[in-house]
């Protein structure tokens, strides 16, 4: 892991990242932020599973899939930082 106090989110590949994770944030804050993103995607997928999406517009499905991808990637990035922090030194 880098020695920087801030780690960029990886869902959007940018030369200059705008959204960063504070690697020194309290563990419960890292966990709460990761859990919120994973829960949001879980609820979105539960909504899909209870609907008939055969007639869904392809563009709408792509936008919803992109939204889910960004939220999951953010959650994974947060969990990675949490995992690094929990490693014994």
DSSP file (Angstrom, degrees, kcal/mol; ACC not computed):
  #  RESIDUE AA STRUCTURE BP1 BP2  ACC     N-H-->O    O-->H-N    N-H-->O    O-->H-N    TCO  KAPPA ALPHA  PHI   PSI    X-CA   Y-CA   Z-CA
    1    1 A X              0   0    0      0, 0.0     6,-0.0     0, 0.0    80,-0.0   0.000 360.0 360.0 360.0 146.5    0.0    0.0    0.0
    2    2 A X        -     0   0    0      1,-0.1     5,-0.0     4,-0.0     0, 0.0  -0.217 360.0-125.7 -65.8 158.0    1.2    3.5   -0.7
    3    3 A X  S    S+     0   0    0      2,-0.0    -1,-0.1     3,-0.0     2,-0.0   0.529  75.8 113.1 -84.5  -5.1    2.4    5.7    2.1
    4    4 A X  S    S-     0   0    0      1,-0.1    19,-0.1     2,-0.1    -2,-0.0  -0.344  71.9-132.6 -64.5 146.9   -0.1    8.5    1.1
    5    5 A X  S    S+     0   0    0     17,-0.1    18,-2.4    18,-0.1    19,-0.5   0.678  91.5  57.1 -72.8 -16.8   -2.8    9.2    3.7
    6    6 A X  E     -A   22   0A   0     16,-0.2     2,-0.5    17,-0.1    16,-0.2  -0.951  65.8-163.2-123.9 137.5   -5.4    9.1    0.9
    7    7 A X  E     -A   21   0A   0     14,-2.6    14,-3.3    -2,-0.4     2,-0.1  -0.967  24.0-123.4-118.6 127.5   -6.1    6.3   -1.5
    8    8 A X  E     -A   20   0A   0     -2,-0.5    12,-0.2    12,-0.2     2,-0.2  -0.385  25.0-111.9 -70.8 145.8   -8.1    7.0   -4.7
    9    9 A X        -     0   0    0     10,-2.1     3,-0.2     1,-0.1    10,-0.2  -0.502  24.4-149.6 -68.3 147.3  -11.3    5.1   -5.4
   10   10 A X  S    S+     0   0    0     63,-0.2    -1,-0.1    -2,-0.2    64,-0.1   0.466  72.6  91.3-105.2  -2.1  -10.7    2.8   -8.4
   11   11 A X  S    S+     0   0    0      1,-0.2     2,-0.6    59,-0.2    -1,-0.2   0.856  91.7  45.2 -64.5 -33.5  -14.1    2.6  -10.1
   12   12 A X  S    S-     0   0    0     -3,-0.2     2,-1.0    58,-0.1    -1,-0.2  -0.950  84.2-141.2-113.6 118.3  -13.4    5.6  -12.3
   13   13 A X        +     0   0    0     -2,-0.6     2,-0.3     4,-0.1    -3,-0.1  -0.680  37.9 159.0 -83.2 105.4  -10.0    5.5  -14.0
   14   14 A X        -     0   0    0     -2,-1.0     3,-0.3     1,-0.1    -2,-0.0  -0.925  49.3-133.5-127.9 150.8   -8.8    9.1  -13.9
   15   15 A X  S    S+     0   0    0     -2,-0.3     2,-0.6     1,-0.3    -1,-0.1   0.903 108.2  30.2 -64.8 -42.4   -5.4   10.8  -14.1
   16   16 A X  S    S-     0   0    0     -3,-0.1    -1,-0.3     0, 0.0     2,-0.1  -0.924  90.3-143.8-120.1 103.3   -6.2   13.0  -11.2
   17   17 A X        -     0   0    0     -2,-0.6     3,-0.1    -3,-0.3    -4,-0.1  -0.392  14.0-169.8 -70.3 143.8   -8.7   11.2   -8.8
   18   18 A X  S    S+     0   0    0      1,-0.1     2,-0.5    -9,-0.1    -1,-0.1   0.690  70.7  60.9-102.8 -25.7  -11.3   13.4   -7.1
   19   19 A X        +     0   0    0    -10,-0.2   -10,-2.1     2,-0.0     2,-0.3  -0.916  67.2 176.8-110.8 127.3  -12.6   10.8   -4.6
   20   20 A X  E     -A    8   0A   0     -2,-0.5     2,-0.5   -12,-0.2   -12,-0.2  -0.909  26.9-132.3-130.5 152.1  -10.2    9.5   -2.0
   21   21 A X  E     -A    7   0A   0    -14,-3.3   -14,-2.6    -2,-0.3     2,-0.9  -0.904  22.9-131.6-101.8 130.6  -10.3    7.1    1.0
   22   22 A X  E >   -A    6   0A   0     -2,-0.5     3,-2.1   -16,-0.2   -16,-0.2  -0.736  14.7-159.3 -79.5 107.6   -8.6    8.4    4.2
   23   23 A X  T 3  S+     0   0    0    -18,-2.4    -1,-0.2    -2,-0.9   -17,-0.1   0.653  89.9  55.7 -67.1 -12.7   -6.6    5.3    5.1
   24   24 A X  T 3  S+     0   0    0    -19,-0.5    -1,-0.3     2,-0.0     3,-0.1   0.323  78.8 123.5 -99.4   6.6   -6.4    6.7    8.7
   25   25 A X  S <  S-     0   0    0     -3,-2.1     5,-0.1     1,-0.1    -4,-0.0  -0.310  78.2 -85.4 -62.6 151.0  -10.2    6.9    9.1
   26   26 A X    >>  -     0   0    0      1,-0.1     4,-2.1     2,-0.1     3,-0.7  -0.256  36.9-118.9 -56.8 146.5  -11.5    4.9   12.1
   27   27 A X  H 3> S+     0   0    0      1,-0.3     4,-2.6     2,-0.2     5,-0.2   0.867 113.5  54.6 -57.7 -39.4  -12.2    1.3   11.3
   28   28 A X  H 3> S+     0   0    0      1,-0.2     4,-2.4     2,-0.2    -1,-0.3   0.830 107.4  51.1 -66.8 -29.6  -15.9    1.6   12.0
   29   29 A X  H <> S+     0   0    0     -3,-0.7     4,-2.2     2,-0.2    -2,-0.2   0.912 110.5  47.9 -71.9 -43.4  -16.2    4.5    9.6
   30   30 A X  H  X S+     0   0    0     -4,-2.1     4,-2.2     2,-0.2    -2,-0.2   0.935 114.9  46.8 -59.9 -46.0  -14.5    2.5    6.8
   31   31 A X  H  X S+     0   0    0     -4,-2.6     4,-3.1     1,-0.2     5,-0.2   0.927 110.7  51.2 -63.0 -46.2  -16.8   -0.5    7.5
   32   32 A X  H  X S+     0   0    0     -4,-2.4     4,-2.1     1,-0.2    -1,-0.2   0.889 111.7  47.6 -60.8 -40.1  -19.9    1.7    7.6
   33   33 A X  H  X S+     0   0    0     -4,-2.2     4,-1.5     2,-0.2    -1,-0.2   0.901 114.2  45.9 -69.7 -40.6  -19.1    3.3    4.2
   34   34 A X  H  X S+     0   0    0     -4,-2.2     4,-2.4    -5,-0.2     5,-0.2   0.936 113.3  50.0 -64.4 -46.1  -18.3   -0.1    2.6
   35   35 A X  H  X S+     0   0    0     -4,-3.1     4,-2.8     1,-0.2     5,-0.2   0.880 107.0  54.8 -61.8 -39.4  -21.5   -1.7    4.1
   36   36 A X  H  X S+     0   0    0     -4,-2.1     4,-2.0    -5,-0.2    -1,-0.2   0.902 110.9  45.0 -61.9 -41.1  -23.7    1.2    2.8
   37   37 A X  H  X S+     0   0    0     -4,-1.5     4,-1.9     2,-0.2    -2,-0.2   0.916 114.5  47.0 -70.6 -43.0  -22.4    0.7   -0.7
   38   38 A X  H  X S+     0   0    0     -4,-2.4     4,-2.4     1,-0.2    -2,-0.2   0.900 112.5  51.0 -65.4 -40.2  -22.8   -3.1   -0.7
   39   39 A X  H  X S+     0   0    0     -4,-2.8     4,-2.7    -5,-0.2     5,-0.2   0.903 107.3  53.5 -63.4 -41.1  -26.3   -2.7    0.9
   40   40 A X  H  X S+     0   0    0     -4,-2.0     4,-2.0    -5,-0.2    -1,-0.2   0.916 111.8  44.6 -60.3 -43.4  -27.3   -0.3   -1.8
   41   41 A X  H  X S+     0   0    0     -4,-1.9     4,-2.7     2,-0.2    -1,-0.2   0.894 111.2  54.3 -68.5 -39.2  -26.3   -2.7   -4.6
   42   42 A X  H  X S+     0   0    0     -4,-2.4     4,-2.4     1,-0.2    -2,-0.2   0.926 109.8  47.0 -59.2 -45.4  -27.9   -5.6   -2.7
   43   43 A X  H  X S+     0   0    0     -4,-2.7     4,-1.9     2,-0.2    -1,-0.2   0.883 111.4  51.5 -65.3 -38.0  -31.2   -3.7   -2.6
   44   44 A X  H  X S+     0   0    0     -4,-2.0     4,-2.0    -5,-0.2    -2,-0.2   0.926 111.6  46.5 -63.1 -44.8  -30.9   -2.8   -6.3
   45   45 A X  H  X S+     0   0    0     -4,-2.7     4,-2.5     1,-0.2    -2,-0.2   0.862 109.3  54.7 -67.7 -35.5  -30.3   -6.4   -7.2
   46   46 A X  H  X S+     0   0    0     -4,-2.4     4,-0.9    -5,-0.2    -1,-0.2   0.886 107.3  51.4 -62.9 -38.1  -33.3   -7.5   -5.0
   47   47 A X  H >< S+     0   0    0     -4,-1.9     3,-0.7     1,-0.2     4,-0.2   0.928 110.6  48.3 -63.4 -45.0  -35.4   -5.1   -7.0
   48   48 A X  H >< S+     0   0    0     -4,-2.0     3,-1.7     1,-0.2    -2,-0.2   0.913 107.1  56.0 -60.1 -42.9  -34.3   -6.6  -10.3
   49   49 A X  H 3< S+     0   0    0     -4,-2.5    -1,-0.2     1,-0.3    -2,-0.2   0.709 107.9  48.7 -67.5 -18.4  -34.9  -10.1   -9.1
   50   50 A X  T << S+     0   0    0     -4,-0.9     2,-0.3    -3,-0.7    -1,-0.3   0.350 105.5  70.3-100.9   6.0  -38.5   -9.3   -8.3
   51   51 A X  S <  S-     0   0    0     -3,-1.7     2,-0.8    -4,-0.2     0, 0.0  -0.837  82.3-116.4-121.8 157.6  -39.3   -7.6  -11.7
   52   52 A X        +     0   0    0     -2,-0.3     3,-0.3     1,-0.1    -3,-0.1  -0.850  31.7 177.8 -91.1 111.9  -39.6   -8.8  -15.2
   53   53 A X    >   +     0   0    0     -2,-0.8     3,-1.4     1,-0.2    -1,-0.1   0.258  49.4 104.9-101.6  12.2  -36.8   -7.1  -17.1
   54   54 A X  T 3  S+     0   0    0      1,-0.3    -1,-0.2     3,-0.0    -2,-0.0   0.864  87.7  41.2 -60.0 -36.0  -37.5   -8.6  -20.5
   55   55 A X  T 3  S+     0   0    0     -3,-0.3    -1,-0.3     2,-0.1    -2,-0.1   0.310  88.5 127.2 -95.4   9.0  -38.9   -5.3  -21.8
   56   56 A X    <   -     0   0    0     -3,-1.4     2,-0.2     1,-0.1    -3,-0.1  -0.369  68.3-106.4 -69.0 145.1  -36.3   -3.1  -20.1
   57   57 A X     >  -     0   0    0      1,-0.1     4,-2.3    -2,-0.1     5,-0.2  -0.503  21.4-132.6 -69.4 135.5  -34.5   -0.6  -22.3
   58   58 A X  H  > S+     0   0    0      1,-0.2     4,-2.3     2,-0.2     5,-0.2   0.871 106.6  52.4 -60.0 -38.8  -30.9   -1.7  -23.0
   59   59 A X  H  > S+     0   0    0      2,-0.2     4,-2.4     1,-0.2    -1,-0.2   0.909 108.6  50.2 -65.0 -41.9  -29.6    1.8  -22.1
   60   60 A X  H  > S+     0   0    0      2,-0.2     4,-2.5     1,-0.2    -2,-0.2   0.925 111.0  49.1 -61.2 -44.6  -31.4    1.8  -18.7
   61   61 A X  H  X S+     0   0    0     -4,-2.3     4,-2.5     1,-0.2    -2,-0.2   0.898 110.7  50.5 -62.3 -40.4  -30.0   -1.7  -17.9
   62   62 A X  H  X S+     0   0    0     -4,-2.3     4,-2.4     2,-0.2    -1,-0.2   0.917 111.0  48.7 -63.9 -42.6  -26.5   -0.5  -18.8
   63   63 A X  H  X S+     0   0    0     -4,-2.4     4,-2.1     2,-0.2    -2,-0.2   0.898 112.6  47.6 -65.4 -40.0  -26.9    2.6  -16.6
   64   64 A X  H  X S+     0   0    0     -4,-2.5     4,-2.4     2,-0.2    -1,-0.2   0.892 111.9  50.1 -67.6 -39.2  -28.1    0.5  -13.7
   65   65 A X  H  X S+     0   0    0     -4,-2.5     4,-2.4     2,-0.2    -2,-0.2   0.892 110.4  50.3 -65.3 -38.8  -25.3   -2.0  -14.2
   66   66 A X  H  X S+     0   0    0     -4,-2.4     4,-2.5     2,-0.2    -2,-0.2   0.907 109.6  51.1 -64.8 -41.4  -22.7    0.8  -14.2
   67   67 A X  H  X S+     0   0    0     -4,-2.1     4,-2.3     1,-0.2    -2,-0.2   0.934 111.3  47.4 -60.0 -46.5  -24.2    2.2  -11.0
   68   68 A X  H  X S+     0   0    0     -4,-2.4     4,-2.6     1,-0.2     5,-0.2   0.903 111.0  52.3 -61.9 -41.4  -24.0   -1.2   -9.3
   69   69 A X  H  X S+     0   0    0     -4,-2.4     4,-2.7     2,-0.2     5,-0.2   0.921 109.8  48.0 -61.8 -45.3  -20.4   -1.6  -10.6
   70   70 A X  H  X S+     0   0    0     -4,-2.5     4,-2.6     2,-0.2    -1,-0.2   0.934 113.6  46.9 -63.5 -45.8  -19.3    1.8   -9.2
   71   71 A X  H  X S+     0   0    0     -4,-2.3     4,-2.4     1,-0.2    -2,-0.2   0.914 114.5  46.8 -63.3 -42.6  -20.9    1.1   -5.8
   72   72 A X  H  X S+     0   0    0     -4,-2.6     4,-2.6     2,-0.2    -2,-0.2   0.910 112.2  49.6 -66.3 -41.4  -19.4   -2.4   -5.6
   73   73 A X  H  X S+     0   0    0     -4,-2.7     4,-2.7     2,-0.2   -63,-0.2   0.919 111.3  49.6 -64.1 -42.9  -15.9   -1.2   -6.6
   74   74 A X  H  X S+     0   0    0     -4,-2.6     4,-2.5    -5,-0.2    -2,-0.2   0.933 111.7  49.3 -58.8 -45.7  -16.1    1.6   -4.0
   75   75 A X  H  X S+     0   0    0     -4,-2.4     4,-2.4     1,-0.2    -2,-0.2   0.899 111.4  48.8 -61.0 -41.5  -17.2   -0.9   -1.4
   76   76 A X  H  X S+     0   0    0     -4,-2.6     4,-2.4     2,-0.2    -1,-0.2   0.904 109.8  51.7 -64.8 -41.4  -14.3   -3.2   -2.4
   77   77 A X  H  X S+     0   0    0     -4,-2.7     4,-2.0     2,-0.2    -2,-0.2   0.924 111.6  47.2 -60.3 -44.4  -11.8   -0.3   -2.2
   78   78 A X  H  X S+     0   0    0     -4,-2.5     4,-2.4     1,-0.2    -2,-0.2   0.909 111.8  50.0 -63.8 -42.6  -13.0    0.5    1.3
   79   79 A X  H  X S+     0   0    0     -4,-2.4     4,-2.8     2,-0.2    -1,-0.2   0.859 107.4  55.3 -65.4 -34.5  -12.9   -3.1    2.4
   80   80 A X  H  X S+     0   0    0     -4,-2.4     4,-2.6     2,-0.2    -1,-0.2   0.931 109.5  45.9 -62.3 -45.0   -9.3   -3.4    1.0
   81   81 A X  H  X S+     0   0    0     -4,-2.0     4,-2.4     2,-0.2    -2,-0.2   0.924 112.6  51.0 -63.3 -43.2   -8.2   -0.4    3.2
   82   82 A X  H  X S+     0   0    0     -4,-2.4     4,-1.6     1,-0.2    -2,-0.2   0.919 110.4  49.8 -59.3 -43.8  -10.0   -1.9    6.2
   83   83 A X  H  X S+     0   0    0     -4,-2.8     4,-0.7     2,-0.2    -2,-0.2   0.910 109.7  50.0 -61.6 -44.0   -8.2   -5.2    5.5
   84   84 A X  H >< S+     0   0    0     -4,-2.6     3,-0.7     1,-0.2    -1,-0.2   0.900 110.4  51.2 -60.6 -40.2   -4.8   -3.5    5.3
   85   85 A X  H 3< S+     0   0    0     -4,-2.4    -1,-0.2     1,-0.2    -2,-0.2   0.815 108.0  52.1 -67.9 -30.2   -5.6   -1.7    8.6
   86   86 A X  H 3< S+     0   0    0     -4,-1.6    -1,-0.2    -5,-0.2    -2,-0.2   0.570  84.3 109.5 -84.4  -8.9   -6.5   -5.0   10.3
   87   87 A X  S << S-     0   0    0     -3,-0.7     2,-0.1    -4,-0.7    -3,-0.0  -0.430  79.6-109.6 -64.9 136.9   -3.2   -6.7    9.3
   88   88 A X              0   0    0      1,-0.1    -1,-0.1    -2,-0.1    -2,-0.1  -0.440 360.0 360.0 -65.3 143.0   -0.9   -7.3   12.2
   89   89 A X              0   0    0     -2,-0.1    -1,-0.1    -3,-0.1    -2,-0.1   0.452 360.0 360.0 -88.1 360.0    2.2   -5.0   12.0
